[in-house]
Amino acid sequence: MEKTVAVVGTGQTNHGKRFDVSWPELVHEAVERALDETNLTMQDVDAIVCGSMPGMLEGTSDPHFWLTDGIGAYGKPVMRIATCGSTGMSVALTAFYHVASGLFDTVLAVGTEKQYEGSSQGVISQMGDPHLIRPFFPGAVAGFATQCVNYVSKYGLKMENVAEAAAMISVKCHSDALDNPYAHIKAKLTVDDVLKSRVICYPMRLWDCSPTSDGACAVVFASTKVAKEIAEEPAWVKGVGYAGDEQFYGDKDMVDWTACKTAVKRAYDMAGVMNPLKDLDVAELYNPFTYQELLWYELFGFCEKGRGIDVARNGVTTRRGDLPCDPSGGNLCTHPIGATGLIRVAEAANQVMGRAGNHQIPDAETALAHAMGGLMQFNGVMILGR
């Protein structure tokens, strides 16, 4: 893909229990940091794309109207998007297309969530069919626990082996988060710590699960002309892909996942990725639960189907491995849902631009960002490079 759109700046809040600020103030924290990084003002921004979970999560209807103050969006075109977990990636892709279309030169993408003011599990529990799904779908943890059990069954794996590999992922992510100043949960863990933590929803244990987080992220997308003026080394968008499946939840294969494979193929084809282990230098995968990361290893072509355990055991995705995954700690450690997909884009862009601080991967030139959402139906991918 030609260099037509680039990320030129990013900004994140300190994530966690943010009782010190209102929601608009939280958003302003991220926007201000992104603009400061680019030396832009809101006068230089042509349009805004923002997103969060459905308003029930924060108890606020049409929150983009309330957040206008925090964003500084007076007199600007504003679009709000809500696709659950994939919201942040949907925001990023929409901002990308706004610029790629030639409609705007500079677009500010904002993703945010104030989960401690609402009920994330309350929202997610109401997403399914009221008669056939809701009685068996008590929040996100149950849905992903089902996916894990399906994974173990589909490939004839031993649960104890999968649990151990998942625990290694937990240790990796929580350790990496220690070097991320914005991360919510940071901890030095052992595999034994993870395996002995309390069961939340079998086989998911406490340290296999992401936290509830308040947070916001802002990313500035710019056209070629503007990008070259603003950033010495922008992160160019090399490939994008997005897909959703509309099968009934109980009928579809959530392991050999069609929507994920389709989104990945579209992004890989656009970016010219033939061998992801060689062509990618770092990946920011959407990993709200440890077990899911094993699936991504396989669906993204890092290994053969059913062999994600080997990738985890061999340290392939650690910061010193062949393809570091989630060196920021991922959303296993920080999960303001509406912002999480955009955080993945911001972290990938920062790796390419050499701005990732203490969790920078040396000489990272190509990075992948990913998010999933809906009622486990949407997948989005963005590949950025120098």
C-alpha positions as CSV (number, residue, x, y, z in Angstrom):
1,M,0.0,0.0,0.0
2,E,1.3,3.5,-0.8
3,K,2.2,5.8,2.0
4,T,-1.0,7.9,2.1
5,V,-2.0,7.9,5.8
6,A,0.2,7.9,8.9
7,V,0.0,8.0,12.7
8,V,1.9,11.1,13.8
9,G,1.1,11.3,17.5
10,T,-0.5,9.4,20.4
11,G,-1.6,10.1,23.9
12,Q,-2.8,7.9,26.7
13,T,-4.1,8.5,30.2
14,N,-2.9,6.8,33.3
15,H,-5.3,3.9,33.4
16,G,-7.0,2.4,36.4
17,K,-9.5,3.7,39.0
18,R,-9.7,7.3,38.0
19,F,-11.9,8.8,40.6
20,D,-9.8,12.0,40.5
21,V,-11.3,13.2,37.2
22,S,-14.7,13.3,35.5
23,W,-15.1,11.5,32.2
24,P,-14.6,14.7,30.0
25,E,-11.5,15.5,32.1
26,L,-10.2,11.9,31.5
27,V,-10.6,12.3,27.7
28,H,-8.9,15.7,27.8
29,E,-5.8,14.1,29.4
30,A,-5.3,11.8,26.4
31,V,-6.1,14.4,23.8
32,E,-3.8,17.0,25.3
33,R,-0.9,14.5,25.3
34,A,-1.5,13.5,21.7
35,L,-1.6,17.1,20.5
36,D,1.5,18.0,22.6
37,E,3.4,15.2,20.9
38,T,2.5,16.6,17.5
39,N,2.8,20.3,18.4
40,L,-0.8,20.7,17.0
41,T,-3.8,22.5,18.4
42,M,-7.4,21.6,17.9
43,Q,-7.5,24.3,15.2
44,D,-5.3,22.0,13.1
45,V,-7.6,19.1,13.5
46,D,-10.2,18.7,10.7
47,A,-12.5,16.0,12.3
48,I,-12.9,13.7,15.3
49,V,-13.9,10.1,15.5
50,C,-14.6,8.9,19.0
51,G,-15.9,5.8,20.6
52,S,-16.9,4.0,23.8
53,M,-19.1,1.1,24.8
54,P,-22.9,1.4,24.7
55,G,-23.9,4.2,27.0
56,M,-25.4,2.0,29.7
57,L,-21.8,1.1,30.7
58,E,-21.2,4.6,32.0
59,G,-24.9,5.3,32.6
60,T,-24.8,8.1,30.0
61,S,-26.7,8.3,26.8
62,D,-24.9,9.7,23.7
63,P,-21.7,10.4,25.7
64,H,-20.0,12.1,22.8
65,F,-22.1,15.2,23.4
66,W,-20.8,15.3,27.0
67,L,-17.3,14.6,25.9
68,T,-17.1,17.5,23.4
69,D,-15.8,19.7,26.2
70,G,-12.9,17.3,27.0
71,I,-12.0,16.7,23.4
72,G,-12.2,20.4,22.4
73,A,-14.5,19.5,19.4
74,Y,-16.5,22.7,19.1
75,G,-17.4,23.4,15.5
76,K,-15.8,20.1,14.3
77,P,-17.4,17.1,12.5
78,V,-17.7,14.4,15.2
79,M,-18.6,10.7,14.6
80,R,-19.2,8.3,17.5
81,I,-18.7,4.5,17.1
82,A,-19.6,1.7,19.5
83,T,-18.7,-1.9,18.5
84,C,-18.0,-3.2,22.0
85,G,-14.5,-4.6,22.5
86,S,-13.5,-3.6,18.9
87,T,-14.6,0.0,19.4
88,G,-11.1,1.4,19.5
89,M,-10.1,-0.4,16.3
90,S,-13.3,0.7,14.6
91,V,-12.4,4.3,15.6
92,A,-8.9,3.9,14.2
93,L,-10.0,2.4,10.9
94,T,-12.7,5.1,10.5
95,A,-10.1,7.8,11.1
96,F,-7.8,6.1,8.6
97,Y,-10.5,6.0,5.9
98,H,-11.5,9.7,6.6
99,V,-7.9,10.6,5.7
100,A,-7.3,8.0,2.9
101,S,-10.5,9.2,1.1
102,G,-9.0,12.7,0.8
103,L,-11.9,14.2,2.8
104,F,-9.6,15.4,5.7
105,D,-5.9,15.9,6.2
106,T,-5.8,15.5,10.0
107,V,-8.2,13.4,12.0
108,L,-8.2,12.9,15.8
109,A,-9.2,9.4,16.9
110,V,-10.4,9.1,20.6
111,G,-11.4,5.9,22.5
112,T,-12.4,6.0,26.1
113,E,-14.3,4.3,28.9
114,K,-15.2,5.2,32.5
115,Q,-16.1,1.7,33.7
116,Y,-16.1,2.5,37.4
117,E,-19.1,4.7,36.8
118,G,-21.2,2.0,35.1
119,S,-21.6,-1.8,34.8
120,S,-19.6,-3.4,32.1
121,Q,-20.7,-6.9,33.0
122,G,-24.3,-5.7,33.1
123,V,-24.0,-4.4,29.5
124,I,-22.3,-7.5,28.2
125,S,-24.7,-9.8,29.9
126,Q,-27.6,-8.2,28.0
127,M,-26.0,-8.5,24.5
128,G,-27.3,-11.9,23.6
129,D,-30.7,-13.3,22.5
130,P,-33.0,-12.9,25.5
131,H,-34.3,-16.4,25.4
132,L,-31.5,-18.6,24.0
133,I,-28.3,-16.9,25.2
134,R,-28.7,-14.6,28.1
135,P,-29.6,-17.3,30.7
136,F,-26.2,-18.9,29.9
137,F,-24.1,-15.8,29.3
138,P,-23.2,-14.1,32.6
139,G,-20.8,-11.5,31.2
140,A,-17.7,-11.6,29.2
141,V,-15.8,-14.1,31.3
142,A,-18.3,-16.8,30.6
143,G,-18.2,-16.2,26.9
144,F,-14.4,-16.4,26.7
145,A,-14.4,-19.4,29.0
146,T,-16.6,-21.2,26.5
147,Q,-14.3,-20.3,23.7
148,C,-11.3,-21.8,25.7
149,V,-13.2,-25.1,26.4
150,N,-14.1,-25.2,22.7
151,Y,-10.4,-24.7,21.8
152,V,-9.2,-27.5,24.1
153,S,-11.9,-29.9,22.7
154,K,-11.4,-29.0,19.0
155,Y,-7.7,-29.9,18.9
156,G,-7.8,-32.6,21.5
157,L,-5.5,-30.8,23.9
158,K,-5.0,-31.4,27.6
159,M,-6.5,-28.7,29.8
160,E,-3.6,-28.8,32.2
161,N,-1.2,-28.1,29.3
162,V,-3.3,-25.2,28.0
163,A,-3.6,-23.8,31.5
164,E,0.1,-23.8,32.0
165,A,0.8,-22.1,28.6
166,A,-1.9,-19.5,29.5
167,A,-0.2,-18.9,32.8
168,M,3.0,-18.2,31.0
169,I,1.2,-15.5,28.9
170,S,-0.1,-14.0,32.2
171,V,3.4,-13.9,33.6
172,K,4.8,-12.3,30.4
173,C,2.1,-9.6,30.2
174,H,2.1,-8.6,33.8
175,S,5.8,-8.4,33.9
176,D,6.0,-6.3,30.7
177,A,3.4,-3.9,32.2
178,L,5.9,-3.0,34.9
179,D,7.7,-1.0,32.2
180,N,4.5,0.7,30.9
181,P,3.8,3.9,32.9
182,Y,0.1,3.9,31.8
183,A,-0.7,0.3,32.6
184,H,-3.4,-0.4,35.2
185,I,-2.3,-3.8,36.7
186,K,1.4,-4.5,37.2
187,A,2.7,-7.6,38.9
188,K,5.7,-9.9,39.2
189,L,4.0,-13.3,39.0
190,T,5.1,-16.9,38.6
191,V,3.3,-19.6,36.7
192,D,2.4,-21.2,40.0
193,D,0.8,-17.9,41.2
194,V,-1.5,-17.9,38.2
195,L,-2.5,-21.6,38.4
196,K,-3.3,-21.2,42.1
197,S,-5.4,-18.1,41.9
198,R,-9.1,-18.4,42.4
199,V,-11.4,-19.7,39.6
200,I,-13.6,-16.9,38.1
201,C,-15.4,-19.1,35.5
202,Y,-13.8,-22.5,34.7
203,P,-11.1,-22.7,33.4
204,M,-10.5,-18.9,33.8
205,R,-8.7,-17.9,37.0
206,L,-8.2,-14.5,38.4
207,W,-4.8,-13.8,36.8
208,D,-6.1,-15.1,33.4
209,C,-8.6,-12.1,33.4
210,S,-8.2,-8.5,32.4
211,P,-9.3,-5.7,34.9
212,T,-12.0,-3.2,34.8
213,S,-10.3,0.1,33.9
214,D,-11.0,3.8,33.4
215,G,-8.9,5.3,30.6
216,A,-8.7,7.1,27.3
217,C,-6.4,7.1,24.3
218,A,-6.0,9.6,21.4
219,V,-4.3,9.0,18.1
220,V,-3.6,11.6,15.4
221,F,-3.9,10.3,11.8
222,A,-2.6,12.6,9.0
223,S,-2.2,12.7,5.2
224,T,1.2,12.3,3.6
225,K,1.7,16.1,3.3
226,V,0.8,16.8,6.9
227,A,2.6,13.7,8.3
228,K,5.9,14.7,6.7
229,E,5.7,18.2,8.2
230,I,4.8,17.0,11.7
231,A,6.8,13.8,12.3
232,E,10.4,13.0,11.5
233,E,9.5,9.2,11.4
234,P,5.7,8.7,11.2
235,A,4.1,5.3,11.5
236,W,2.6,4.6,8.1
237,V,-0.6,2.5,7.8
238,K,0.5,-0.4,5.5
239,G,-2.5,-2.6,5.8
240,V,-6.0,-2.8,7.3
241,G,-8.7,-5.4,7.6
242,Y,-12.0,-5.7,9.3
243,A,-14.7,-8.4,9.3
244,G,-17.7,-9.6,11.2
245,D,-19.7,-12.8,11.2
246,E,-23.5,-12.9,11.6
247,Q,-24.1,-16.5,12.5
248,F,-26.1,-17.3,15.6
249,Y,-23.8,-17.3,18.6
250,G,-24.4,-20.9,19.4
251,D,-23.8,-22.1,15.8
252,K,-20.5,-20.6,14.9
253,D,-16.9,-21.8,15.3
254,M,-15.2,-19.4,17.7
255,V,-11.9,-21.3,17.5
256,D,-11.1,-21.5,13.8
257,W,-12.7,-18.1,13.6
258,T,-13.8,-16.9,10.1
259,A,-14.1,-13.2,11.0
260,C,-10.6,-13.2,12.4
261,K,-9.1,-15.1,9.5
262,T,-10.8,-12.8,7.0
263,A,-9.6,-9.6,8.7
264,V,-6.0,-10.9,9.0
265,K,-5.9,-12.0,5.4
266,R,-7.1,-8.5,4.2
267,A,-4.5,-6.7,6.3
268,Y,-1.7,-9.1,5.4
269,D,-2.5,-8.9,1.6
270,M,-2.6,-5.1,1.7
271,A,0.7,-4.9,3.7
272,G,2.5,-7.6,1.7
273,V,3.0,-9.8,4.8
274,M,3.9,-13.3,3.6
275,N,5.6,-14.7,6.7
276,P,4.3,-13.0,9.8
277,L,7.1,-14.3,12.1
278,K,9.6,-12.7,9.8
279,D,7.7,-9.8,8.4
280,L,6.4,-8.5,11.7
281,D,8.6,-7.1,14.5
282,V,6.0,-6.7,17.2
283,A,2.3,-7.4,17.7
284,E,-0.2,-5.8,20.0
285,L,-2.9,-8.5,20.2
286,Y,-6.3,-8.1,21.9
287,N,-5.9,-10.3,24.9
288,P,-8.6,-9.7,27.6
289,F,-8.0,-13.3,28.7
290,T,-4.8,-15.3,28.5
291,Y,-6.4,-18.3,26.6
292,Q,-7.4,-16.0,23.8
293,E,-3.8,-15.2,23.0
294,L,-3.1,-18.8,22.2
295,L,-5.9,-18.6,19.5
296,W,-4.4,-15.5,18.0
297,Y,-1.0,-17.2,17.6
298,E,-2.7,-19.7,15.4
299,L,-5.2,-17.5,13.6
300,F,-2.5,-14.9,12.8
301,G,-0.2,-17.6,11.3
302,F,2.4,-17.6,13.9
303,C,2.1,-21.4,14.1
304,E,-0.1,-24.3,13.0
305,K,-3.5,-24.9,14.4
306,G,-3.4,-26.4,17.9
307,R,0.2,-25.4,18.4
308,G,-0.2,-22.1,20.2
309,I,1.0,-23.9,23.4
310,D,4.4,-24.4,21.8
311,V,4.7,-20.7,20.9
312,A,4.1,-19.7,24.6
313,R,6.4,-22.4,26.0
314,N,9.3,-21.6,23.7
315,G,9.2,-17.8,24.5
316,V,8.5,-16.8,20.9
317,T,6.3,-13.9,21.9
318,T,8.3,-12.6,24.8
319,R,10.2,-9.3,24.4
320,R,13.3,-11.2,23.6
321,G,11.6,-13.7,21.3
322,D,11.2,-13.8,17.5
323,L,7.9,-11.9,17.6
324,P,7.2,-9.9,20.8
325,C,3.4,-9.8,21.6
326,D,1.9,-7.1,23.8
327,P,5.2,-5.7,25.3
328,S,2.9,-3.0,26.8
329,G,1.2,-5.7,28.9
330,G,-1.8,-5.7,26.5
331,N,-5.3,-5.4,27.6
332,L,-4.8,-8.3,30.0
333,C,-3.3,-5.5,32.2
334,T,-5.2,-2.4,31.0
335,H,-8.8,-2.7,29.7
336,P,-10.9,0.5,29.3
337,I,-13.0,-1.3,26.7
338,G,-13.8,1.5,24.3
339,A,-10.2,2.6,24.3
340,T,-8.5,-0.7,24.2
341,G,-8.4,-1.3,20.5
342,L,-7.1,2.2,19.9
343,I,-4.4,1.6,22.6
344,R,-3.2,-1.3,20.6
345,V,-2.9,1.0,17.6
346,A,-1.1,3.6,19.7
347,E,1.3,1.1,21.1
348,A,2.1,-0.4,17.7
349,A,2.7,3.1,16.3
350,N,4.9,4.1,19.1
351,Q,7.0,0.9,18.6
352,V,7.5,1.9,14.9
353,M,8.3,5.5,15.8
354,G,10.7,4.5,18.6
355,R,8.6,6.2,21.3
356,A,7.6,3.2,23.4
357,G,9.9,4.0,26.2
358,N,11.1,1.2,28.5
359,H,9.1,-1.4,26.6
360,Q,10.5,-0.4,23.2
361,I,11.4,-3.4,21.0
362,P,14.8,-2.6,19.4
363,D,14.7,-1.8,15.7
364,A,11.0,-2.4,15.4
365,E,10.0,-1.4,11.8
366,T,6.6,-3.2,11.3
367,A,3.9,-3.6,14.0
368,L,0.5,-5.2,14.0
369,A,-2.5,-4.0,16.1
370,H,-5.6,-6.1,16.6
371,A,-9.0,-5.9,18.4
372,M,-12.2,-8.0,18.5
373,G,-15.7,-7.1,19.7
374,G,-19.4,-7.3,19.3
375,L,-21.0,-10.5,20.6
376,M,-17.7,-12.2,19.7
377,Q,-18.2,-11.4,16.0
378,F,-16.0,-8.5,14.9
379,N,-12.3,-8.5,14.3
380,G,-10.1,-5.6,13.1
381,V,-6.4,-5.4,12.2
382,M,-4.1,-2.5,11.4
383,I,-0.4,-2.9,10.3
384,L,1.9,0.0,10.7
385,G,5.5,0.5,9.4
386,R,8.3,2.9,8.9
